[in-house]
Amino acid sequence: MRLRVAWWWLVLIGAGSGLIWFLFSIAAVGYEEGAKSGGALIAIGLADCFDRATALIDALGSHGQHPDPPIWMAIATVTAVVVPALLRLRPTPRARRVLGVVTIAVLTTTGVALLGIRQTLWWNFDPAIVLWMLSVVGLCASPWLRRHDQLTALAAWEARPSKPGGPLGKLENLSPGLRDTAEQTRALRVSLDVLSGLDAETLRLAWDWTNHVEHHLAEDAALLNELGLSAAPIRNALGHEDRTDTEVLLELDKALGAFEKALVGYRSFGFR
């Protein structure tokens, strides 16, 4: 999994760097209005795409017509930049169809742009154009490189033995401070998600939880010590560098589940 994650980052960073280089480099030697930077071509395409959205239809239906390259390069670029964000979708069949449709749309517009480039005088196999094409294709490929990892992580997450489901049960045997701890533990476990990792909200809840556990009143702290409960395993997991590592998140959920089970299952002599 680590190799695939590294490959995904390499493709994504390479595609992003190539696209940035294209935007600031001079491309399209021989373009009818003179040499333009990649960013200027994208800007021209965005400005013209609403007025000339039928360029492809005209190209297919009229002899001698061709798609306007800046328009289709602009559409392909703007759409491709959005594609990696689709990795945030949970890997459901519907999400896979959405990702597939968007990927096909980007590759289609890229193909139309290359067709227009090939039919104009400014093709010349310009390195900037080749790099643009590779960058767009790389952005499209980046989510698919992580799809298998997402499915594997989600399967492990759904198969975990102790899911945070159902009511906590009666907590009258616990002090107000420990009741609050049990409720915070459940809230943290519900917020935790293996696909989103430790996002800002979950991370805030986790640190609030550790601070709450470590600053209990002496009587409550003694009971937690008697039960062998502490915030140390959770704090160690929070200190891990990779906050999206599936194994770390599963260990964090396991530690929280054991903490919740032991605390909620405690019965003082008066409640036995």
C-alpha positions in Angstrom: 0.0 0.0 0.0 2.8 2.4 0.8 4.3 1.9 -2.7 1.0 2.7 -4.3 0.5 5.8 -2.1 4.0 7.0 -3.0 3.3 6.4 -6.7 0.0 8.3 -6.3 1.8 11.3 -4.8 4.5 11.1 -7.5 1.9 11.2 -10.3 -0.1 14.0 -8.6 2.9 16.2 -7.9 4.4 15.6 -11.3 1.1 16.4 -13.0 0.6 19.5 -10.9 4.2 20.7 -11.5 3.9 20.1 -15.3 0.7 22.0 -15.5 2.2 24.9 -13.6 5.2 24.9 -15.9 2.9 24.9 -18.9 0.9 27.8 -17.6 4.0 30.0 -17.2 5.9 28.9 -20.3 5.7 30.1 -23.9 3.8 27.6 -26.0 2.0 27.4 -29.3 4.8 28.6 -31.6 3.1 29.7 -34.8 -0.3 30.4 -33.2 -2.2 32.8 -35.4 -2.0 35.6 -32.8 1.7 35.1 -31.9 3.3 33.0 -29.3 1.4 32.8 -26.0 2.0 31.5 -22.6 0.1 28.4 -21.5 -1.9 30.6 -19.0 -2.8 33.0 -21.7 -4.1 30.2 -23.9 -6.2 28.9 -21.1 -7.5 32.4 -20.4 -8.4 32.9 -24.1 -10.1 29.6 -24.2 -12.2 30.4 -21.1 -13.2 33.7 -22.5 -14.3 32.2 -25.8 -15.8 28.9 -24.8 -19.2 30.3 -24.0 -19.5 32.0 -27.4 -18.0 29.1 -29.4 -19.3 26.0 -27.6 -20.3 24.5 -30.9 -16.8 24.3 -32.2 -16.7 20.5 -32.2 -20.1 20.3 -33.9 -18.9 22.7 -36.6 -15.7 20.7 -37.0 -17.6 17.5 -37.5 -20.2 19.0 -39.8 -18.3 21.4 -42.0 -15.3 20.8 -44.2 -12.3 22.8 -43.4 -13.4 23.6 -39.8 -11.5 22.6 -36.7 -12.0 22.9 -33.0 -10.5 26.0 -31.5 -7.5 24.6 -29.4 -7.6 27.2 -26.5 -11.3 26.6 -25.8 -10.9 22.8 -25.5 -7.6 23.1 -23.7 -9.2 25.4 -21.2 -12.2 23.0 -20.7 -9.9 20.0 -20.3 -7.6 21.8 -17.9 -10.3 23.2 -15.6 -12.1 19.8 -15.5 -8.9 17.8 -14.9 -7.9 20.0 -11.9 -11.2 19.0 -10.2 -10.7 15.3 -10.8 -8.3 14.6 -7.9 -11.0 16.1 -5.5 -13.3 13.2 -6.5 -11.0 10.9 -4.4 -12.8 12.3 -1.4 -16.0 10.5 -2.5 -16.6 7.2 -0.7 -15.9 4.3 -3.1 -19.5 3.4 -3.8 -20.7 2.2 -7.3 -22.3 5.7 -7.9 -19.0 7.4 -7.0 -17.2 5.1 -9.4 -19.6 6.0 -12.2 -19.2 9.7 -11.5 -15.4 9.4 -11.5 -15.6 7.4 -14.7 -17.8 9.9 -16.5 -15.6 12.8 -15.5 -12.5 11.0 -16.5 -14.0 10.2 -20.0 -15.1 13.9 -20.3 -11.6 15.1 -19.6 -9.9 12.7 -21.9 -12.5 13.5 -24.7 -11.9 17.3 -24.4 -8.2 16.7 -24.3 -8.5 14.6 -27.5 -10.6 17.4 -29.2 -8.0 20.0 -28.1 -5.2 17.9 -29.7 -7.3 17.4 -32.8 -7.6 21.2 -33.1 -3.9 21.7 -32.4 -3.0 19.1 -35.0 -5.1 20.9 -37.7 -3.7 24.3 -37.0 -0.3 25.8 -37.9 0.9 25.9 -34.3 1.4 22.2 -33.5 5.1 21.7 -34.2 5.2 19.2 -31.3 5.8 22.0 -28.9 7.2 20.5 -25.6 4.8 22.7 -23.5 1.8 21.2 -25.3 3.1 17.6 -24.8 3.7 18.4 -21.1 0.2 19.9 -20.8 -1.3 16.7 -22.3 0.7 14.5 -19.9 -0.2 16.6 -16.9 -3.9 16.4 -17.7 -3.8 12.7 -18.2 -1.8 12.4 -14.9 -4.5 14.4 -13.0 -7.1 12.0 -14.4 -5.1 8.9 -13.5 -4.3 10.0 -9.9 -7.7 9.0 -8.3 -7.7 5.6 -9.9 -4.3 4.9 -8.4 -5.8 5.1 -4.9 -9.1 3.4 -5.6 -7.9 0.0 -4.6 -6.4 1.3 -1.4 -9.7 3.0 -0.5 -11.7 -0.2 -1.1 -9.2 -2.2 1.0 -9.3 0.4 3.8 -13.1 0.6 3.8 -13.5 -3.2 3.9 -11.1 -3.4 6.9 -13.1 -0.5 8.6 -16.4 -2.1 8.1 -15.1 -5.5 9.4 -13.8 -4.1 12.7 -15.2 -6.1 15.6 -16.4 -3.2 17.8 -18.4 -0.6 15.8 -19.7 2.5 17.6 -23.4 1.5 17.2 -26.3 1.4 19.5 -26.9 3.4 22.7 -24.3 3.7 25.4 -26.7 2.2 28.0 -27.3 3.3 31.5 -24.5 5.3 33.1 -26.0 6.0 36.5 -23.2 4.1 38.2 -20.6 6.5 36.9 -19.8 9.9 38.2 -20.7 13.0 36.1 -17.1 13.3 34.9 -16.9 9.7 33.8 -20.3 9.9 32.1 -19.0 12.8 30.1 -15.9 10.8 29.2 -18.0 7.9 28.0 -20.1 10.3 25.8 -17.0 12.0 24.4 -15.5 8.6 23.6 -18.5 7.6 21.6 -18.6 11.0 19.8 -14.9 10.7 18.9 -15.4 7.1 17.6 -18.4 8.2 15.5 -16.4 11.1 14.0 -13.4 8.9 13.1 -13.4 7.7 9.5 -10.8 5.7 7.8 -11.2 7.4 4.5 -11.1 11.0 5.6 -8.4 10.3 8.2 -7.9 12.6 11.1 -9.6 15.7 9.7 -9.5 19.0 11.6 -12.8 18.3 13.5 -11.9 14.7 14.5 -8.4 15.8 15.5 -9.9 18.6 17.7 -12.2 16.1 19.4 -9.3 13.7 19.9 -7.1 16.2 21.7 -10.1 17.5 23.8 -10.8 13.9 24.8 -7.2 13.2 25.8 -7.0 16.5 27.8 -10.4 15.6 29.5 -9.2 12.1 30.4 -5.8 13.3 31.8 -7.4 16.0 34.0 -10.0 14.0 35.9 -10.7 14.5 39.5 -8.6 12.3 41.8 -11.4 9.8 42.5 -12.3 9.4 38.8 -8.6 9.1 37.9 -8.2 6.4 40.5 -11.0 4.4 39.0 -9.6 4.8 35.5 -6.3 3.6 36.8 -8.0 0.6 38.5 -9.6 -0.3 35.2 -6.2 0.0 33.4 -7.5 2.9 31.2 -5.5 5.9 30.1 -5.2 8.3 27.2 -1.6 7.2 26.4 -2.5 4.8 23.4 -4.7 7.4 21.8 -2.1 10.1 22.3 0.6 7.9 20.7 -1.7 7.3 17.7 -2.3 11.0 17.4 1.4 11.7 17.3 1.8 9.5 14.2 3.1 11.4 11.2 0.7 9.9 8.6 -2.9 10.8 9.8 -4.4 8.9 6.9 -2.7 5.5 7.6 -5.4 2.8 7.8 -3.5 0.7 10.3 -3.0 3.7 12.6 -6.7 4.6 12.4 -7.8 1.0 13.1 -5.5 0.9 16.1 -6.9 4.2 17.3 -10.5 2.9 16.9 -9.6 -0.3 18.7 -8.1 1.6 21.6 -11.1 3.9 21.9 -13.5 0.9 21.6 -11.7 -0.9 24.5 -11.7 2.3 26.6 -15.5 2.7 26.0 -16.3 -0.9 26.6 -14.4 -1.1 29.9 -15.8 2.2 31.2 -19.4 1.6 30.2 -19.2 -2.0 31.5 -17.9 -1.0 34.9 -20.3 -1.7 37.8 -19.6 -0.5 41.3 -20.6 -2.7 44.2 -23.9 -0.8 44.5 -24.9 -1.7 41.0 -23.8 -5.4 40.8 
